[in-house]
Amino acid sequence: MMEIYTDIPIPKMRGIYPWDQLGVGHSIKFDNCTKFKTIRSSAFSAGKKRGWKFTTKIVDGTLWIWRVK
């Protein structure tokens, strides 16, 4: 028989990038990065799950990601 539980907190999402630490208007940069698409995808996926928006830009081989909403 299955047991039903109440008041069990949902664990925070885990990841290797600090999306939860970025406030609106904050940015993070990734120097000499070779995984631009993977990191961008992770940011946009995290944003979609939380209702946030990110924008990205590659400048001189450095990936910048801003949280805009």
CORHUQUI-V628196 format. One record per backbone hydrogen bond with DSSP energy under -1.0 kcal/mol. CO is the residue of the C=O (numbers start at 1). NH is the residue of the N-H. E is the energy in kcal/mol with one decimal. If there is no record, write none. Layout:
# CORHUQUI-V628196
co=CO nh=NH e=E
co=CO nh=NH e=E
This chain:
# CORHUQUI-V628196
co=17 nh=19 e=-1.4
co=18 nh=21 e=-1.3
co=19 nh=22 e=-1.4
co=23 nh=26 e=-2.3
co=26 nh=67 e=-2.3
co=28 nh=65 e=-2.5
co=30 nh=63 e=-2.1
co=35 nh=39 e=-2.5
co=36 nh=40 e=-2.6
co=37 nh=41 e=-2.4
co=38 nh=42 e=-2.1
co=39 nh=43 e=-2.3
co=40 nh=44 e=-2.6
co=41 nh=45 e=-2.4
co=42 nh=46 e=-2.5
co=43 nh=47 e=-2.5
co=44 nh=48 e=-2.2
co=45 nh=49 e=-2.0
co=46 nh=50 e=-1.3
co=47 nh=51 e=-1.5
co=47 nh=52 e=-2.5
co=53 nh=68 e=-2.3
co=53 nh=69 e=-1.4
co=55 nh=66 e=-2.8
co=57 nh=64 e=-3.0
co=59 nh=62 e=-2.0
co=62 nh=59 e=-2.8
co=63 nh=30 e=-2.8
co=64 nh=57 e=-2.2
co=65 nh=28 e=-2.1
co=66 nh=55 e=-2.3
co=67 nh=25 e=-3.3
